[in-house]
């Protein structure tokens, strides 16, 4: 089982809050550390894919389980 360094629960928050909170959380992590984000906003999947590609983070995993999106994001070099 993959272990993350920080868990961010954004369930119930609408766009753009899950992404904004993830950006804040990532700024506190070191390169190579992993953030797990839980979200219920359907638009978050595209938001996280685009954002991680733009800034160089690795969207390591994206799963939809019981109406919740589970993202594992590894911080890349800035």
PDB file of N, CA, C and O in Angstrom:
ATOM      1  N   UNK A   1       0.834  -1.184   0.000  1.00  0.00           N
ATOM      2  CA  UNK A   1       0.000   0.000   0.000  1.00  0.00           C
ATOM      3  C   UNK A   1       0.879   1.248   0.000  1.00  0.00           C
ATOM      4  O   UNK A   1       1.858   1.342   0.740  1.00  0.00           O
ATOM      5  N   UNK A   2       0.505   2.192  -0.841  1.00  0.00           N
ATOM      6  CA  UNK A   2       1.258   3.433  -0.951  1.00  0.00           C
ATOM      7  C   UNK A   2       0.936   4.351   0.228  1.00  0.00           C
ATOM      8  O   UNK A   2      -0.227   4.540   0.584  1.00  0.00           O
ATOM      9  N   UNK A   3       1.962   4.905   0.812  1.00  0.00           N
ATOM     10  CA  UNK A   3       1.767   5.827   1.931  1.00  0.00           C
ATOM     11  C   UNK A   3       2.028   7.247   1.448  1.00  0.00           C
ATOM     12  O   UNK A   3       2.985   7.492   0.712  1.00  0.00           O
ATOM     13  N   UNK A   4       1.188   8.171   1.857  1.00  0.00           N
ATOM     14  CA  UNK A   4       1.343   9.561   1.466  1.00  0.00           C
ATOM     15  C   UNK A   4       1.892  10.356   2.637  1.00  0.00           C
ATOM     16  O   UNK A   4       1.856   9.904   3.781  1.00  0.00           O
ATOM     17  N   UNK A   5       2.399  11.543   2.341  1.00  0.00           N
ATOM     18  CA  UNK A   5       2.980  12.406   3.370  1.00  0.00           C
ATOM     19  C   UNK A   5       1.961  13.350   3.989  1.00  0.00           C
ATOM     20  O   UNK A   5       2.100  13.750   5.145  1.00  0.00           O
ATOM     21  N   UNK A   6       0.933  13.708   3.217  1.00  0.00           N
ATOM     22  CA  UNK A   6      -0.110  14.580   3.736  1.00  0.00           C
ATOM     23  C   UNK A   6      -1.437  14.200   3.092  1.00  0.00           C
ATOM     24  O   UNK A   6      -1.492  13.856   1.912  1.00  0.00           O
ATOM     25  N   UNK A   7      -2.506  14.268   3.884  1.00  0.00           N
ATOM     26  CA  UNK A   7      -3.854  13.998   3.398  1.00  0.00           C
ATOM     27  C   UNK A   7      -4.633  15.308   3.397  1.00  0.00           C
ATOM     28  O   UNK A   7      -4.639  16.042   4.386  1.00  0.00           O
ATOM     29  N   UNK A   8      -5.292  15.592   2.267  1.00  0.00           N
ATOM     30  CA  UNK A   8      -6.115  16.783   2.130  1.00  0.00           C
ATOM     31  C   UNK A   8      -7.525  16.342   1.754  1.00  0.00           C
ATOM     32  O   UNK A   8      -7.733  15.760   0.689  1.00  0.00           O
ATOM     33  N   UNK A   9      -8.488  16.617   2.619  1.00  0.00           N
ATOM     34  CA  UNK A   9      -9.872  16.231   2.375  1.00  0.00           C
ATOM     35  C   UNK A   9     -10.652  17.448   1.901  1.00  0.00           C
ATOM     36  O   UNK A   9     -10.931  18.356   2.684  1.00  0.00           O
ATOM     37  N   UNK A  10     -11.008  17.466   0.608  1.00  0.00           N
ATOM     38  CA  UNK A  10     -11.769  18.589   0.052  1.00  0.00           C
ATOM     39  C   UNK A  10     -13.182  18.153  -0.329  1.00  0.00           C
ATOM     40  O   UNK A  10     -13.833  18.805  -1.145  1.00  0.00           O
ATOM     41  N   UNK A  11     -13.651  17.070   0.251  1.00  0.00           N
ATOM     42  CA  UNK A  11     -14.995  16.583  -0.060  1.00  0.00           C
ATOM     43  C   UNK A  11     -16.029  17.657   0.273  1.00  0.00           C
ATOM     44  O   UNK A  11     -15.978  18.288   1.329  1.00  0.00           O
ATOM     45  N   UNK A  12     -16.969  17.847  -0.656  1.00  0.00           N
ATOM     46  CA  UNK A  12     -18.022  18.829  -0.457  1.00  0.00           C
ATOM     47  C   UNK A  12     -17.676  20.216  -0.975  1.00  0.00           C
ATOM     48  O   UNK A  12     -18.550  21.080  -1.054  1.00  0.00           O
ATOM     49  N   UNK A  13     -16.419  20.443  -1.328  1.00  0.00           N
ATOM     50  CA  UNK A  13     -16.018  21.743  -1.857  1.00  0.00           C
ATOM     51  C   UNK A  13     -16.139  21.744  -3.375  1.00  0.00           C
ATOM     52  O   UNK A  13     -15.829  20.752  -4.034  1.00  0.00           O
ATOM     53  N   UNK A  14     -16.592  22.868  -3.921  1.00  0.00           N
ATOM     54  CA  UNK A  14     -16.757  22.992  -5.367  1.00  0.00           C
ATOM     55  C   UNK A  14     -15.552  23.695  -5.984  1.00  0.00           C
ATOM     56  O   UNK A  14     -14.792  24.380  -5.299  1.00  0.00           O
ATOM     57  N   UNK A  15     -15.402  23.513  -7.266  1.00  0.00           N
ATOM     58  CA  UNK A  15     -14.353  24.146  -8.047  1.00  0.00           C
ATOM     59  C   UNK A  15     -14.398  25.662  -7.823  1.00  0.00           C
ATOM     60  O   UNK A  15     -15.482  26.246  -7.837  1.00  0.00           O
ATOM     61  N   UNK A  16     -13.272  26.298  -7.621  1.00  0.00           N
ATOM     62  CA  UNK A  16     -11.896  25.830  -7.753  1.00  0.00           C
ATOM     63  C   UNK A  16     -11.245  25.473  -6.424  1.00  0.00           C
ATOM     64  O   UNK A  16     -10.027  25.303  -6.371  1.00  0.00           O
ATOM     65  N   UNK A  17     -12.024  25.352  -5.344  1.00  0.00           N
ATOM     66  CA  UNK A  17     -11.437  25.160  -4.017  1.00  0.00           C
ATOM     67  C   UNK A  17     -10.577  23.911  -3.865  1.00  0.00           C
ATOM     68  O   UNK A  17      -9.514  24.011  -3.252  1.00  0.00           O
ATOM     69  N   UNK A  18     -10.961  22.727  -4.384  1.00  0.00           N
ATOM     70  CA  UNK A  18     -10.070  21.577  -4.227  1.00  0.00           C
ATOM     71  C   UNK A  18      -8.673  21.828  -4.820  1.00  0.00           C
ATOM     72  O   UNK A  18      -7.660  21.457  -4.226  1.00  0.00           O
ATOM     73  N   UNK A  19      -8.639  22.457  -5.990  1.00  0.00           N
ATOM     74  CA  UNK A  19      -7.354  22.738  -6.624  1.00  0.00           C
ATOM     75  C   UNK A  19      -6.563  23.785  -5.842  1.00  0.00           C
ATOM     76  O   UNK A  19      -5.358  23.628  -5.646  1.00  0.00           O
ATOM     77  N   UNK A  20      -7.218  24.834  -5.401  1.00  0.00           N
ATOM     78  CA  UNK A  20      -6.523  25.877  -4.644  1.00  0.00           C
ATOM     79  C   UNK A  20      -5.946  25.329  -3.349  1.00  0.00           C
ATOM     80  O   UNK A  20      -4.813  25.649  -2.989  1.00  0.00           O
ATOM     81  N   UNK A  21      -6.712  24.511  -2.651  1.00  0.00           N
ATOM     82  CA  UNK A  21      -6.222  23.930  -1.399  1.00  0.00           C
ATOM     83  C   UNK A  21      -5.076  22.947  -1.659  1.00  0.00           C
ATOM     84  O   UNK A  21      -4.147  22.848  -0.857  1.00  0.00           O
ATOM     85  N   UNK A  22      -5.140  22.224  -2.776  1.00  0.00           N
ATOM     86  CA  UNK A  22      -4.049  21.311  -3.128  1.00  0.00           C
ATOM     87  C   UNK A  22      -2.775  22.089  -3.437  1.00  0.00           C
ATOM     88  O   UNK A  22      -1.685  21.668  -3.048  1.00  0.00           O
ATOM     89  N   UNK A  23      -2.898  23.209  -4.125  1.00  0.00           N
ATOM     90  CA  UNK A  23      -1.726  24.047  -4.414  1.00  0.00           C
ATOM     91  C   UNK A  23      -1.077  24.513  -3.121  1.00  0.00           C
ATOM     92  O   UNK A  23       0.146  24.483  -2.988  1.00  0.00           O
ATOM     93  N   UNK A  24      -1.899  24.944  -2.166  1.00  0.00           N
ATOM     94  CA  UNK A  24      -1.368  25.393  -0.878  1.00  0.00           C
ATOM     95  C   UNK A  24      -0.661  24.253  -0.149  1.00  0.00           C
ATOM     96  O   UNK A  24       0.424  24.441   0.402  1.00  0.00           O
ATOM     97  N   UNK A  25      -1.273  23.084  -0.149  1.00  0.00           N
ATOM     98  CA  UNK A  25      -0.686  21.932   0.537  1.00  0.00           C
ATOM     99  C   UNK A  25       0.630  21.525  -0.116  1.00  0.00           C
ATOM    100  O   UNK A  25       1.595  21.203   0.577  1.00  0.00           O
ATOM    101  N   UNK A  26       0.672  21.538  -1.444  1.00  0.00           N
ATOM    102  CA  UNK A  26       1.901  21.139  -2.158  1.00  0.00           C
ATOM    103  C   UNK A  26       3.044  22.099  -1.870  1.00  0.00           C
ATOM    104  O   UNK A  26       4.206  21.693  -1.850  1.00  0.00           O
ATOM    105  N   UNK A  27       2.723  23.368  -1.646  1.00  0.00           N
ATOM    106  CA  UNK A  27       3.787  24.352  -1.382  1.00  0.00           C
ATOM    107  C   UNK A  27       4.512  24.058  -0.076  1.00  0.00           C
ATOM    108  O   UNK A  27       5.635  24.518   0.127  1.00  0.00           O
ATOM    109  N   UNK A  28       3.879  23.297   0.807  1.00  0.00           N
ATOM    110  CA  UNK A  28       4.491  22.959   2.097  1.00  0.00           C
ATOM    111  C   UNK A  28       5.257  21.630   2.066  1.00  0.00           C
ATOM    112  O   UNK A  28       5.914  21.265   3.041  1.00  0.00           O
ATOM    113  N   UNK A  29       5.169  20.916   0.950  1.00  0.00           N
ATOM    114  CA  UNK A  29       5.851  19.620   0.834  1.00  0.00           C
ATOM    115  C   UNK A  29       7.200  19.781   0.138  1.00  0.00           C
ATOM    116  O   UNK A  29       7.444  20.753  -0.577  1.00  0.00           O
ATOM    117  N   UNK A  30       8.062  18.802   0.369  1.00  0.00           N
ATOM    118  CA  UNK A  30       9.362  18.760  -0.293  1.00  0.00           C
ATOM    119  C   UNK A  30       9.233  17.982  -1.603  1.00  0.00           C
ATOM    120  O   UNK A  30       8.325  17.167  -1.767  1.00  0.00           O
ATOM    121  N   UNK A  31      10.146  18.244  -2.524  1.00  0.00           N
ATOM    122  CA  UNK A  31      10.169  17.502  -3.787  1.00  0.00           C
ATOM    123  C   UNK A  31      10.242  16.013  -3.488  1.00  0.00           C
ATOM    124  O   UNK A  31      11.060  15.574  -2.679  1.00  0.00           O
ATOM    125  N   UNK A  32       9.382  15.237  -4.146  1.00  0.00           N
ATOM    126  CA  UNK A  32       9.345  13.795  -3.953  1.00  0.00           C
ATOM    127  C   UNK A  32       8.324  13.333  -2.935  1.00  0.00           C
ATOM    128  O   UNK A  32       8.006  12.145  -2.880  1.00  0.00           O
ATOM    129  N   UNK A  33       7.801  14.247  -2.124  1.00  0.00           N
ATOM    130  CA  UNK A  33       6.775  13.854  -1.160  1.00  0.00           C
ATOM    131  C   UNK A  33       5.429  13.730  -1.858  1.00  0.00           C
ATOM    132  O   UNK A  33       5.228  14.280  -2.942  1.00  0.00           O
ATOM    133  N   UNK A  34       4.503  13.001  -1.228  1.00  0.00           N
ATOM    134  CA  UNK A  34       3.225  12.686  -1.852  1.00  0.00           C
ATOM    135  C   UNK A  34       2.063  13.276  -1.065  1.00  0.00           C
ATOM    136  O   UNK A  34       2.001  13.191   0.162  1.00  0.00           O
ATOM    137  N   UNK A  35       1.141  13.879  -1.819  1.00  0.00           N
ATOM    138  CA  UNK A  35      -0.093  14.430  -1.274  1.00  0.00           C
ATOM    139  C   UNK A  35      -1.254  13.564  -1.729  1.00  0.00           C
ATOM    140  O   UNK A  35      -1.373  13.248  -2.913  1.00  0.00           O
ATOM    141  N   UNK A  36      -2.113  13.179  -0.787  1.00  0.00           N
ATOM    142  CA  UNK A  36      -3.349  12.485  -1.143  1.00  0.00           C
ATOM    143  C   UNK A  36      -4.484  13.480  -1.000  1.00  0.00           C
ATOM    144  O   UNK A  36      -4.631  14.124   0.039  1.00  0.00           O
ATOM    145  N   UNK A  37      -5.290  13.603  -2.056  1.00  0.00           N
ATOM    146  CA  UNK A  37      -6.431  14.520  -2.042  1.00  0.00           C
ATOM    147  C   UNK A  37      -7.705  13.705  -2.237  1.00  0.00           C
ATOM    148  O   UNK A  37      -7.788  12.855  -3.124  1.00  0.00           O
ATOM    149  N   UNK A  38      -8.697  13.983  -1.390  1.00  0.00           N
ATOM    150  CA  UNK A  38     -10.031  13.413  -1.544  1.00  0.00           C
ATOM    151  C   UNK A  38     -10.944  14.539  -2.007  1.00  0.00           C
ATOM    152  O   UNK A  38     -10.958  15.618  -1.415  1.00  0.00           O
ATOM    153  N   UNK A  39     -11.711  14.284  -3.071  1.00  0.00           N
ATOM    154  CA  UNK A  39     -12.594  15.319  -3.611  1.00  0.00           C
ATOM    155  C   UNK A  39     -13.882  14.694  -4.123  1.00  0.00           C
ATOM    156  O   UNK A  39     -13.908  13.529  -4.520  1.00  0.00           O
ATOM    157  N   UNK A  40     -14.948  15.482  -4.110  1.00  0.00           N
ATOM    158  CA  UNK A  40     -16.222  15.030  -4.661  1.00  0.00           C
ATOM    159  C   UNK A  40     -16.629  15.855  -5.876  1.00  0.00           C
ATOM    160  O   UNK A  40     -17.625  15.538  -6.527  1.00  0.00           O
ATOM    161  N   UNK A  41     -15.890  16.891  -6.189  1.00  0.00           N
ATOM    162  CA  UNK A  41     -16.186  17.746  -7.338  1.00  0.00           C
ATOM    163  C   UNK A  41     -15.802  17.026  -8.630  1.00  0.00           C
ATOM    164  O   UNK A  41     -14.642  16.661  -8.825  1.00  0.00           O
ATOM    165  N   UNK A  42     -16.785  16.825  -9.512  1.00  0.00           N
ATOM    166  CA  UNK A  42     -16.545  16.083 -10.751  1.00  0.00           C
ATOM    167  C   UNK A  42     -15.523  16.761 -11.650  1.00  0.00           C
ATOM    168  O   UNK A  42     -14.814  16.081 -12.392  1.00  0.00           O
ATOM    169  N   UNK A  43     -15.430  18.072 -11.602  1.00  0.00           N
ATOM    170  CA  UNK A  43     -14.464  18.785 -12.434  1.00  0.00           C
ATOM    171  C   UNK A  43     -13.042  18.685 -11.931  1.00  0.00           C
ATOM    172  O   UNK A  43     -12.107  19.088 -12.623  1.00  0.00           O
ATOM    173  N   UNK A  44     -12.869  18.157 -10.742  1.00  0.00           N
ATOM    174  CA  UNK A  44     -11.526  18.109 -10.160  1.00  0.00           C
ATOM    175  C   UNK A  44     -10.583  17.201 -10.943  1.00  0.00           C
ATOM    176  O   UNK A  44      -9.377  17.450 -10.971  1.00  0.00           O
ATOM    177  N   UNK A  45     -11.105  16.158 -11.576  1.00  0.00           N
ATOM    178  CA  UNK A  45     -10.211  15.250 -12.305  1.00  0.00           C
ATOM    179  C   UNK A  45      -9.471  15.987 -13.413  1.00  0.00           C
ATOM    180  O   UNK A  45      -8.249  15.880 -13.523  1.00  0.00           O
ATOM    181  N   UNK A  46     -10.194  16.723 -14.222  1.00  0.00           N
ATOM    182  CA  UNK A  46      -9.535  17.473 -15.296  1.00  0.00           C
ATOM    183  C   UNK A  46      -8.637  18.559 -14.712  1.00  0.00           C
ATOM    184  O   UNK A  46      -7.524  18.772 -15.194  1.00  0.00           O
ATOM    185  N   UNK A  47      -9.115  19.247 -13.678  1.00  0.00           N
ATOM    186  CA  UNK A  47      -8.312  20.298 -13.047  1.00  0.00           C
ATOM    187  C   UNK A  47      -6.969  19.759 -12.570  1.00  0.00           C
ATOM    188  O   UNK A  47      -5.931  20.368 -12.827  1.00  0.00           O
ATOM    189  N   UNK A  48      -6.982  18.626 -11.879  1.00  0.00           N
ATOM    190  CA  UNK A  48      -5.741  18.063 -11.348  1.00  0.00           C
ATOM    191  C   UNK A  48      -4.820  17.558 -12.457  1.00  0.00           C
ATOM    192  O   UNK A  48      -3.601  17.702 -12.359  1.00  0.00           O
ATOM    193  N   UNK A  49      -5.385  16.972 -13.503  1.00  0.00           N
ATOM    194  CA  UNK A  49      -4.559  16.500 -14.627  1.00  0.00           C
ATOM    195  C   UNK A  49      -3.842  17.667 -15.310  1.00  0.00           C
ATOM    196  O   UNK A  49      -2.640  17.601 -15.569  1.00  0.00           O
ATOM    197  N   UNK A  50      -4.580  18.722 -15.597  1.00  0.00           N
ATOM    198  CA  UNK A  50      -3.992  19.883 -16.272  1.00  0.00           C
ATOM    199  C   UNK A  50      -2.957  20.559 -15.379  1.00  0.00           C
ATOM    200  O   UNK A  50      -1.852  20.865 -15.826  1.00  0.00           O
ATOM    201  N   UNK A  51      -3.312  20.790 -14.125  1.00  0.00           N
ATOM    202  CA  UNK A  51      -2.412  21.480 -13.201  1.00  0.00           C
ATOM    203  C   UNK A  51      -1.105  20.719 -12.992  1.00  0.00           C
ATOM    204  O   UNK A  51      -0.028  21.312 -13.056  1.00  0.00           O
ATOM    205  N   UNK A  52      -1.190  19.409 -12.743  1.00  0.00           N
ATOM    206  CA  UNK A  52       0.042  18.646 -12.496  1.00  0.00           C
ATOM    207  C   UNK A  52       0.937  18.647 -13.735  1.00  0.00           C
ATOM    208  O   UNK A  52       2.160  18.714 -13.609  1.00  0.00           O
ATOM    209  N   UNK A  53       0.349  18.575 -14.921  1.00  0.00           N
ATOM    210  CA  UNK A  53       1.158  18.631 -16.147  1.00  0.00           C
ATOM    211  C   UNK A  53       1.820  19.992 -16.310  1.00  0.00           C
ATOM    212  O   UNK A  53       2.978  20.073 -16.720  1.00  0.00           O
ATOM    213  N   UNK A  54       1.103  21.053 -15.996  1.00  0.00           N
ATOM    214  CA  UNK A  54       1.637  22.407 -16.165  1.00  0.00           C
ATOM    215  C   UNK A  54       2.800  22.700 -15.232  1.00  0.00           C
ATOM    216  O   UNK A  54       3.773  23.339 -15.634  1.00  0.00           O
ATOM    217  N   UNK A  55       2.709  22.239 -13.989  1.00  0.00           N
ATOM    218  CA  UNK A  55       3.715  22.620 -13.001  1.00  0.00           C
ATOM    219  C   UNK A  55       4.782  21.552 -12.763  1.00  0.00           C
ATOM    220  O   UNK A  55       5.747  21.798 -12.039  1.00  0.00           O
ATOM    221  N   UNK A  56       4.624  20.385 -13.353  1.00  0.00           N
ATOM    222  CA  UNK A  56       5.659  19.360 -13.233  1.00  0.00           C
ATOM    223  C   UNK A  56       5.497  18.390 -12.086  1.00  0.00           C
ATOM    224  O   UNK A  56       6.438  17.672 -11.747  1.00  0.00           O
ATOM    225  N   UNK A  57       4.314  18.353 -11.476  1.00  0.00           N
ATOM    226  CA  UNK A  57       4.051  17.335 -10.463  1.00  0.00           C
ATOM    227  C   UNK A  57       3.609  16.047 -11.169  1.00  0.00           C
ATOM    228  O   UNK A  57       3.229  16.073 -12.339  1.00  0.00           O
ATOM    229  N   UNK A  58       3.663  14.935 -10.455  1.00  0.00           N
ATOM    230  CA  UNK A  58       3.270  13.645 -11.016  1.00  0.00           C
ATOM    231  C   UNK A  58       1.943  13.206 -10.406  1.00  0.00           C
ATOM    232  O   UNK A  58       1.860  12.903  -9.216  1.00  0.00           O
ATOM    233  N   UNK A  59       0.892  13.177 -11.253  1.00  0.00           N
ATOM    234  CA  UNK A  59      -0.392  12.640 -10.802  1.00  0.00           C
ATOM    235  C   UNK A  59      -0.238  11.122 -10.829  1.00  0.00           C
ATOM    236  O   UNK A  59      -0.553  10.459 -11.817  1.00  0.00           O
ATOM    237  N   UNK A  60       0.256  10.596  -9.710  1.00  0.00           N
ATOM    238  CA  UNK A  60       0.642   9.197  -9.597  1.00  0.00           C
ATOM    239  C   UNK A  60      -0.561   8.267  -9.691  1.00  0.00           C
ATOM    240  O   UNK A  60      -0.475   7.185 -10.271  1.00  0.00           O
ATOM    241  N   UNK A  61      -1.679   8.695  -9.118  1.00  0.00           N
ATOM    242  CA  UNK A  61      -2.860   7.838  -9.127  1.00  0.00           C
ATOM    243  C   UNK A  61      -4.116   8.700  -9.068  1.00  0.00           C
ATOM    244  O   UNK A  61      -4.157   9.722  -8.384  1.00  0.00           O
ATOM    245  N   UNK A  62      -5.141   8.260  -9.804  1.00  0.00           N
ATOM    246  CA  UNK A  62      -6.443   8.913  -9.791  1.00  0.00           C
ATOM    247  C   UNK A  62      -7.489   7.814  -9.807  1.00  0.00           C
ATOM    248  O   UNK A  62      -7.613   7.077 -10.785  1.00  0.00           O
ATOM    249  N   UNK A  63      -8.245   7.706  -8.715  1.00  0.00           N
ATOM    250  CA  UNK A  63      -9.276   6.672  -8.622  1.00  0.00           C
ATOM    251  C   UNK A  63     -10.591   7.303  -8.183  1.00  0.00           C
ATOM    252  O   UNK A  63     -10.608   8.307  -7.470  1.00  0.00           O
ATOM    253  N   UNK A  64     -11.685   6.700  -8.618  1.00  0.00           N
ATOM    254  CA  UNK A  64     -13.024   7.137  -8.221  1.00  0.00           C
ATOM    255  C   UNK A  64     -13.652   5.987  -7.451  1.00  0.00           C
ATOM    256  O   UNK A  64     -14.024   4.969  -8.035  1.00  0.00           O
ATOM    257  N   UNK A  65     -13.769   6.153  -6.130  1.00  0.00           N
ATOM    258  CA  UNK A  65     -14.244   5.084  -5.258  1.00  0.00           C
ATOM    259  C   UNK A  65     -15.394   5.614  -4.404  1.00  0.00           C
ATOM    260  O   UNK A  65     -15.233   6.595  -3.678  1.00  0.00           O
ATOM    261  N   UNK A  66     -16.550   4.964  -4.494  1.00  0.00           N
ATOM    262  CA  UNK A  66     -17.712   5.349  -3.681  1.00  0.00           C
ATOM    263  C   UNK A  66     -18.017   6.847  -3.758  1.00  0.00           C
ATOM    264  O   UNK A  66     -18.197   7.513  -2.738  1.00  0.00           O
ATOM    265  N   UNK A  67     -18.070   7.359  -4.992  1.00  0.00           N
ATOM    266  CA  UNK A  67     -18.397   8.761  -5.254  1.00  0.00           C
ATOM    267  C   UNK A  67     -17.366   9.762  -4.752  1.00  0.00           C
ATOM    268  O   UNK A  67     -17.672  10.942  -4.579  1.00  0.00           O
ATOM    269  N   UNK A  68     -16.145   9.292  -4.518  1.00  0.00           N
ATOM    270  CA  UNK A  68     -15.064  10.171  -4.077  1.00  0.00           C
ATOM    271  C   UNK A  68     -13.857   9.953  -4.990  1.00  0.00           C
ATOM    272  O   UNK A  68     -13.460   8.820  -5.262  1.00  0.00           O
ATOM    273  N   UNK A  69     -13.286  11.060  -5.453  1.00  0.00           N
ATOM    274  CA  UNK A  69     -12.048  10.994  -6.224  1.00  0.00           C
ATOM    275  C   UNK A  69     -10.880  10.932  -5.245  1.00  0.00           C
ATOM    276  O   UNK A  69     -10.825  11.685  -4.272  1.00  0.00           O
ATOM    277  N   UNK A  70      -9.952  10.022  -5.520  1.00  0.00           N
ATOM    278  CA  UNK A  70      -8.748   9.847  -4.710  1.00  0.00           C
ATOM    279  C   UNK A  70      -7.555  10.148  -5.609  1.00  0.00           C
ATOM    280  O   UNK A  70      -7.310   9.441  -6.586  1.00  0.00           O
ATOM    281  N   UNK A  71      -6.826  11.189  -5.277  1.00  0.00           N
ATOM    282  CA  UNK A  71      -5.650  11.574  -6.068  1.00  0.00           C
ATOM    283  C   UNK A  71      -4.392  11.395  -5.217  1.00  0.00           C
ATOM    284  O   UNK A  71      -4.363  11.748  -4.038  1.00  0.00           O
ATOM    285  N   UNK A  72      -3.360  10.842  -5.842  1.00  0.00           N
ATOM    286  CA  UNK A  72      -2.038  10.806  -5.234  1.00  0.00           C
ATOM    287  C   UNK A  72      -1.138  11.616  -6.146  1.00  0.00           C
ATOM    288  O   UNK A  72      -0.977  11.297  -7.324  1.00  0.00           O
ATOM    289  N   UNK A  73      -0.553  12.667  -5.590  1.00  0.00           N
ATOM    290  CA  UNK A  73       0.269  13.587  -6.368  1.00  0.00           C
ATOM    291  C   UNK A  73       1.651  13.662  -5.742  1.00  0.00           C
ATOM    292  O   UNK A  73       1.795  13.947  -4.553  1.00  0.00           O
ATOM    293  N   UNK A  74       2.666  13.402  -6.558  1.00  0.00           N
ATOM    294  CA  UNK A  74       4.048  13.499  -6.095  1.00  0.00           C
ATOM    295  C   UNK A  74       4.603  14.855  -6.514  1.00  0.00           C
ATOM    296  O   UNK A  74       4.529  15.234  -7.683  1.00  0.00           O
ATOM    297  N   UNK A  75       5.149  15.569  -5.561  1.00  0.00           N
ATOM    298  CA  UNK A  75       5.678  16.908  -5.853  1.00  0.00           C
ATOM    299  C   UNK A  75       6.919  16.811  -6.710  1.00  0.00           C
ATOM    300  O   UNK A  75       7.869  16.096  -6.393  1.00  0.00           O
ATOM    301  N   UNK A  76       6.887  17.546  -7.798  1.00  0.00           N
ATOM    302  CA  UNK A  76       8.037  17.629  -8.692  1.00  0.00           C
ATOM    303  C   UNK A  76       8.872  18.850  -8.404  1.00  0.00           C
ATOM    304  O   UNK A  76       8.499  19.688  -7.582  1.00  0.00           O
ATOM    305  N   UNK A  77      10.013  18.957  -9.084  1.00  0.00           N
ATOM    306  CA  UNK A  77      10.857  20.136  -8.893  1.00  0.00           C
ATOM    307  C   UNK A  77      10.170  21.380  -9.459  1.00  0.00           C
ATOM    308  O   UNK A  77       9.568  21.328 -10.532  1.00  0.00           O
ATOM    309  N   UNK A  78      10.260  22.461  -8.758  1.00  0.00           N
ATOM    310  CA  UNK A  78       9.597  23.699  -9.210  1.00  0.00           C
ATOM    311  C   UNK A  78      10.498  24.532 -10.085  1.00  0.00           C
ATOM    312  O   UNK A  78      10.096  25.600 -10.546  1.00  0.00           O
TER     313      UNK A  78
END
